[in-house]
Amino acid sequence: MGINSDQLFDSRSRLGESGVRPEGRESIDRSSQALALQICEDMLYRLKLFLFVLIILALPWLALADGWQQLGSGQHSLRELGENFYVDVPVRPITDAQVRLTFVNRSLAEQMGLSLPKDPGQVEAMLKKLFAYEVDPTGQSTKKWLASYYLDSKEKGPGNAMGDGRALWSGELVMPNADGTVRYIDAVIKGVGRTPLAWLKNKYHNDGKQSLEEKVYSGVQSIAARANQLDATSDLIGFAIYRDGEWTSQTVRIGRQTRPAHQAFHDDKPADEKKMMDYIIKRDLGLSLKAVVTEKLLDRWLAKFTINNADETARLFDLVALHASPTKGNKTTTGGSIDLAAITYLDAYHMEFRYLFNKMNLAEQLGVQRRYVTRVIGFLAKAEYPELGARRDELIAKYDLLFRQRYLTTLTTLSLMRLGLSEKEARWLQSNHRELARSMMTSYRKIQEATSEGTVKPIEPGNTNDGGIKPAAFDIRKVAAGTMAAIQDPLLQKTLFHVSRGWGAPTPTVDLLAPEAQAEYLARAQEVANAFGGVKPEWIERAAKLHANVRSDASTREFWERHETRIVEMIKQNASWIEITQAMEAGAESLTDHGLLKRRSLLAPTVVNSCQAFLAR
């Protein structure tokens, strides 16, 4: 309890000048002691209150600084599995080369609760001290990061893709969620040099290096992926390294780093595969690593993987985008994407657009993504899960059905939102007019797939156009943006499908889509409007905003250069990391569609309940 100065004065005045009554010294001594005790208690209370406020104010800063330290500490729960799952790799600071910070994803750092100093120079000094390391070829350094074993090639053995060949896991954040689960965030640094698991038979990976172009492109795609609501690993930091006349780079990548390729590596050792899968399942479901994996948890994990993978596949189609390297090593165990250097945004859904060294075309993307579900169930069946032995075929059928249902639902929602409907309106239409919603999506998809003409050259490193690629016949994005305006004003329908694109040489304004297809598309759009009592003005506004950006045409140099050239030159000319980051953010902005379905909405209670009902069958 506090005491004020008036009380102190009154106490002294009652005691007289000497402060002592001869007849009551003992009594006054007790009063003085009590008063002194009150003063001490008051001071102690105020000190505790001050320290409490100070701690509350300081905690975020302490936690944030600690977060950065954890990401570069080399400590990771993967080590608890044992040496069959990783290799310790000594690392040393890069001291014999010029190292510069060239990129920081500041919005991502803020979302993760990672604070940065206000001074740009201090930011660079801090991040270089924590992350600018490379493989120590002498093996003498006591600081160690780890390379995980995974199999991303057909054969298992020396020289093949045995795991992290030019990347190392540098740390892990373990963050509690409000619902009692745990969020595990991995940090991996790419371009650190050749590790013991290097893919020596691959000329693009055997030296352990990462080019400036790959760093820039991956960084741009990382920003765009988050803005476009894709579930992918994210580039947090980038460094440029100049040594002996050669420029290379490093990237600090954040997010889930476990992949089906980790399962594949242990495919011939069931006990190790089960150990790896237990670890993956517990982390992906946000559980304690001490939890016991049950058959129910296996089903929960498979449902989560399948749903997220279906959503990603639908989003790629909706964005007219492609992951050009759909291997076991470029998919996370939560159904997201790794290796954003393989993401490409197209001007149209060119069905014959070939990729992966001419082995696949864009029309196969749905089937390729769908097969990931079969793959992971196959790995599970080979692990020592007795309850799965007899259920393999049943699980494949069950989760393939879930994938197809989820894919169609998500793609329908995305297609309706392209026309300007809100998420709530799109879901209402699917609930109350399911056949109309699906037919609108199907009609929109037909239009999307009809935009391509001519031959399409495959994506290969260093590819430039020589006339083999022809631009899209018309811009599907402009069609979607103008659909509801054309329903409201029939005069606009006459030009909706004309060649109207922001790229390539001028072409005659003629219709390149069959009249029957045009009529079907417009009829479905009219029925959608009628279901809501007519076109709403906000639909036209939202659709215009969603398609404000113009994609680069695949027949132009700009498409193949993918933003790198100008930004790489900025790096070589010693632009600041802030200027380079801003240029990369501008590149990502040109690929971003504002107003897309938010990722959190894909796990809304109604959707979760329907999935749970599916699993209960």
HUJO-V192291 format. One line per field, one symbol per residue. psi: psi as a letter, one per 40 degrees, with the letter a starting at -180 (. if undefined). Layout:
psi = ???
This chain:
psi = hihidddddddddeeiddehhdefdddddddddddddddddddddddddddddddddddddddddddddddedehieddedieeeihhhhiiihefihhhhehhgddddddefhiiidhdddddddddddegiihhedeeiehhiihihihfidihiheigeahdfiiheahhhhiideeiihhhihhhhfeihieeigdeheeeeeeihiddddddddddddddddefihiihhdiiihhhhfehhaiihhhiaheiiddddddedegdddddddddddddddefiieeihhiddddddddddddddddddddddddefihheggidefhieeeaiigeeehhhieighdehiaffediiddeddddddeddddddddddeiggdeedeedddddddddddddddddddddddddddeeiiddddddddddgdddddddddddddddeeeiiaihiihihehihfeehiiidihddddddeddddddgddeddedeihgifiiihiigihehhdddddddddddddddddeeihhddddddddddfdihihheeidddddfedddddddddefiidddddddddddddeehhheihidddefiddddddddddde.
